[in-house]
């Protein structure tokens, strides 16, 4: 399972969203937070995720139509 697929599954299981730090802690394979953030940004850029908040308080969620 790719990192993006793992993130989608985590967010499907947590509809209120997760922070990047929470996502990193729950991934099957640990990786640097910078890698997680880059993956999240890429997923946002293609519309696979939404985010709310500011800075370190960003919460990532699946778009409303895909929950």
C-alpha positions as CSV (number, residue, x, y, z in Angstrom):
1,X,0.0,0.0,0.0
2,X,1.4,3.4,-1.0
3,X,1.9,6.2,1.5
4,X,-1.0,8.1,-0.1
5,X,-3.3,5.1,0.2
6,X,-2.4,4.7,3.8
7,X,-3.2,8.3,4.5
8,X,-6.5,8.0,2.7
9,X,-7.4,5.0,4.9
10,X,-6.3,6.7,8.1
11,X,-8.5,9.7,7.2
12,X,-11.4,7.5,6.2
13,X,-11.2,6.0,9.7
14,X,-10.9,9.5,11.3
15,X,-13.6,11.7,9.7
16,X,-12.8,14.7,12.0
17,X,-9.4,14.8,10.4
18,X,-5.8,14.4,11.7
19,X,-2.7,16.6,11.9
20,X,0.4,15.8,10.0
21,X,2.1,14.6,13.3
22,X,-0.9,12.3,14.1
23,X,-0.8,10.9,10.5
24,X,3.0,10.3,10.8
25,X,2.6,8.5,14.1
26,X,-0.1,6.1,12.6
27,X,1.6,5.3,9.3
28,X,2.7,1.6,8.9
29,X,6.2,2.7,7.9
30,X,7.8,5.6,9.7
31,X,9.2,8.4,7.6
32,X,10.4,12.0,8.3
33,X,7.6,14.5,9.0
34,X,8.9,16.5,5.9
35,X,8.1,13.5,3.7
36,X,4.6,13.2,5.2
37,X,4.0,16.9,4.7
38,X,5.2,16.7,1.1
39,X,2.8,13.8,0.4
40,X,-0.1,15.7,2.1
41,X,0.6,18.8,0.0
42,X,0.7,16.7,-3.2
43,X,-2.6,15.1,-2.3
44,X,-4.1,18.6,-1.6
45,X,-2.8,19.9,-4.9
46,X,-4.7,17.1,-6.8
47,X,-7.9,17.4,-4.7
48,X,-7.5,14.2,-2.8
49,X,-7.5,16.0,0.5
50,X,-8.8,19.1,2.2
51,X,-7.2,21.0,5.1
52,X,-8.5,23.4,7.8
53,X,-6.6,25.5,10.3
54,X,-3.2,27.2,10.2
55,X,0.4,26.2,10.5
56,X,1.0,23.1,12.7
57,X,-2.7,23.0,13.5
58,X,-3.7,22.0,10.0
59,X,-6.2,19.2,10.1
60,X,-6.4,17.0,7.0
61,X,-9.6,15.4,5.9
62,X,-11.0,13.6,2.9
63,X,-13.2,15.8,0.7
64,X,-16.8,15.8,1.7
65,X,-18.0,13.8,-1.3
66,X,-15.6,10.9,-0.6
67,X,-16.2,10.3,3.1
